[in-house]
Amino acid sequence: MLAVIGGAIAARRAQALAVLLLAVLASAAAAAAPSYVAAAGRALASNELSTADPDELRLRLVDPTEYPGMPGDPTGSVFGAQVERLAPAGFVVVLGAHSGGVATGPTGRVTANLTFRTGVCERVVVAGACPRSTSKGQLPEVLVSTNTATHLGVAAGSEFTFGAVPVRVSGVYRPLDATDPFWLGGEYLRPPAPGLASTSAVGSAEDAIFTAESSPLADDQTILYRSTADLFVTEQLLSTRSAQDLRAIVAAVTRDGSREGFGAGTALPRLLDRVTLERGQLAAGVTLGAGLLVLLCWLVLFVAVSSAADERRPEQGLLLLRGVQRRRLWALAIGEHAVPVLVAIPLGCLGGLAAAKLLAAHTLPARADVTLDVTAIGYAAVGAAGALAAVLLAQARTMSAPVVDLLRRVPARMRGWRATVGDIVALSVAVAAVVQLRSGGSPSGLALLAPVFGALAAGVLLARVAMIAGAVVGATLLARGRTTVGLALVQVARQPRFRPLIALLTVVVAMLAFTAATSEVASAAYTDRATVEVGAPRVVGVDALSHRHLLESVRAADPEGRFAMATVVKEVATGAGTAVLAVDSDRLAAVAATHSSYGVALADIARKIRPEPPGAPVLLRGPLLTVALSASYDEEAFGGNRVRLFISVASRTGTRRITAHKDIKPDRREYHVQVPECAQECRLVNIEVVAPVTPGSLQVRFEELRTDGAARVTGAELADLRRWRLSDPMDSALTATSGRDALVFDVAEGRRSRSTAISVIDSPLPLPGWLTRSKGTPLQREHPYEGIDGSPTRASVEGLADRLPRLGGSGMIVDLEYADRLAVAGQTGVKEVWLAPTAPADILDRLRAQGLVIQYDRTIAGARQGFDRQGAALAVRFNLFAALAGVLIGAAGLMAAAAAEQRNRVAMLVALRRQGLSARAVRGGYGWPVAVATVSAGLATLVIWLLTRSGQRLFSDGRSPVPLPDWPDVDRLLLFAAPTVALFAVTAAVLGRFVAASVRRRTGR
């Protein structure tokens, strides 16, 4: 039998070579998937590692015991020995010790930490030298930052005191890379305090002061320190260990450290959760592309081998007539194709490794080595085994056919249940996959391949319809004398081998169109989400003294309002309230990024939320405010119940509530309030009279407010009731006196309540806001929310939007200046500066010069690139690559089917040509499967898109403030589909010309 198998392979070496090549492709596709997933997983971990917060990269252990002396290396201590025992293999351990205190130099003093930290000298540039351990009697040596040295007025060789301990500066350091996790964000390089102009982008005067190994002190008790250990996870660990193992390690170290009495804290599990999620999405997405390639290889093998088997039907019929048993024919078929399939496994592994390396080099966000492991070899073996199964299935019909059917030149059509069982199986699997995909949750099992199975089912069913329709239409055309088209259709309809070919081409074109559509939708979704979530082309997070400081600083940096806008974002937990975006309205349309999903123009929003102010603000200037007032109440009836006066003012440093130097008494007096923040200028927010209990009536007449001896608010201005409002009009009232101008505040007898504020009307109340429709409040109604000062308030809904910049589908936008004027409490919210593309290159320096501290810098383009580096995006690119490779496999299948039937087809056309068939009719045939497959693919793409688009996972966190586009851009689809159809059409035309040339050679015409 082995000799017969060898002879069969030698005799049909072209078919054996085709089986070998297609099996290699199937094995390579199967092997490339796990190799690429492993490499991409490492790249994803590296990308997450580079963008993670420092606290997400380490586990910290802290010794609660304080030790006397200079902070030094705890390696040889009990704590160091215990950390060495607890630290898991692979983690980088950084030991340290620190003591807090005040450093005093010739020109200043600063609160800072005296710190020992291993490895600091390798990460800094030093002017001077790193500190050394000193002996008793010598001054301990320290290393100070450039910022600290400037503030203290010291340099290398200078001296200053830390607490009561004199120290010597051995050197001044500057960090090589301030973003290195070693510095733990702002823990060792402290950001400067806002308010003072600063040109330094890194650190402040409060940077850590580093020491050498423990230096003995004359009195060790003057300094007390604690030891710490930071255990950093490495890229190697994330690449080689599973996230589950790392979580278990972190939990074990935390538990054991707590048993030893150490404090332990980490945010590392957050990083591990993101890596796990992205790796899972990547593996799920790559399964679709790899499954498509493997399935296409199996289909091509099925088409090619079934076509070749049909050509050998008479040969097998004669063998059966001569007494050869069918089991021997099966053994020959298995042996003939098992040899190239077995050879394909190692070749497929190598090919898959090469393909994965090529793809990884062009798609991964970080460099990652692609290796071949046992998993890839196993997948390659599965791909090859499937190829063998496809080969045997292709021959099953021929092997089981009766001898009389085998001797027919045209195979008999399958009838009965055998003719439909394949369609039923394909349709059932597709339905199950789609149902599982649309059931919700993360796709798994059949759901991962739902688009492929859907395309296959549509291709099989539409190919059957096309065969039936082709037979009917072809016969009709022949009856009418249209021999060219009619003969081609009849030939296609009569040959069963064309049905799997049509299904194959349908799957190829449909999956290319589907993956191209997914890629187009993903690209648009990434851009949409980045635009809405970031809010402006560039967003700079800042720290400011107050909202007013933020507004004034941005306006000073951009006086004309062309490229910068002050913004405060107050986010809330889902369902916990209303997120608020407070903006400098006049600049909103010029700076913020527009998007169609908002459903409204930004200029319309700005106009509505910034109406004309109801009154001018009351500005004060001077460090001492004098309030002239007269009060009327029965002091005896009030007993010990006090009546106090409070003034709230707002300046660059924020809003402050200050009490007068004495209680209000029942006569005319002047009350003084110290307001140092008003030395330059401040704004009066409100006046409060605090009388929690009023046993009798209470009346307070405000006659004048003065600063620096000059009246800032006269009696006439106070008597203008249009300038004042009561915060609580229940049981209290505001009136104006006639004659001697004054503002009269009356409180009813027996009132028990909170304090009542008399506020300046310099902004509308309720504050106008533009709300998202998801909140459910109609127009011109009031909507409750928490203001940017943290106090509950209400807004008047002036408009409704589908979405808003930065907030997405839920929130409200208000004017920042008006919101700040209404603020009476603290300063909440994230302060940002939104920048347009026209912002100058030195904008950050301009903001620093105004006293703002830069905290982060984000752009829409950067956020868009971040989405492109996630696992879901990598899976989309892999699938597009697989679909493009599938086009070549489809063209190979078309050529394999034509080559298998060329001899019989040429013989038939030669006979017809000699009987008078026109030369034009000889060329027809191969173009019709391409045409039918193109139409079928269009329908199949539409069907699988409608059924599976809701189950697409394009973001790692599974959410987007903007709905995914329902349909892709048709022009982009045509960029992929049109060349594919053109390739198949050209292939069909070339094959037709080969047939025509063969017919001409044999007929001579």
Protein Blocks (a to p, Z undefined) as FASTA:
>chain_A
ZZmmmmmmmmmmmlmmmmmmmmmmmmmmmmmmmmmmmmmmmmmmmmmmmmpcfklmpccd
ddfbdcedjdddfklmmklmmmmmmpcghiacddddddddddddfkbccdddddddehkl
mmcccehiadddddehiacdddddfklmmmnopaehiacdehjaccddfbdcddfblmbm
klnpmlmmccddehiacfbfgdcfkbccddddddddfblmlpccdddddddddfklmmmp
cfklmmmmmmmmmmmmmmnopacddfklmmmmmmmmmmmmmmmmmmmmmmmmmmmmmmmm
mmmmmmmmmmmmmmmmmmmmnopafklmmmmmmmmmmmmmmmmmmmmmmmmmmmmmmmmm
mmpcbdcdddddfklmmmmmmmmmmmmmmmmmmmmmmmmpcfklmmpmbdcddehjllmm
mmmmmmmmmmmmmmmmmngpjdehjllmmmmmmmmmmmmmmmmmmmmmmmmmmmmmmmno
pamlmmmmmmmmmmmklmmmmmmmmmmmmmmmmmmmmmmmmmmmmmmmmmmmnopabdcd
dddfblklmmmmmmmmmmnopmbccdddddddehiaccdddddfklmmmmmccdfklopa
fklmmmmmmccdfbdcdddedjbdcddddddddfklnmmaccddddddddfkoccddddf
bdcddbddddddddfklmmoccdfbdcdddfbafbacddddfbdceehiafbdfklmmmm
klpccfblghpacdddehjacddddddehiacddddddddfbccdddddddfklopaehi
acddddfkopacddddfbdcfbdehklmndcdddfklmmmmpcbdcedjddddddfklcf
klmmmmmmnopacfbdcdfklmmmmmmmpmklmmmmmmmmmmmmmmmmmmmmmmmmmmmm
mmmmmmmmmmmmmnopafklmmgojlmmmmmmmmmmmmmmmmmmmmmmmmpcfbfnlpaf
bdcdfbdcfklmmmmmmmmmmmmmmmmmmmmmmmmmmmmmmnoZZ
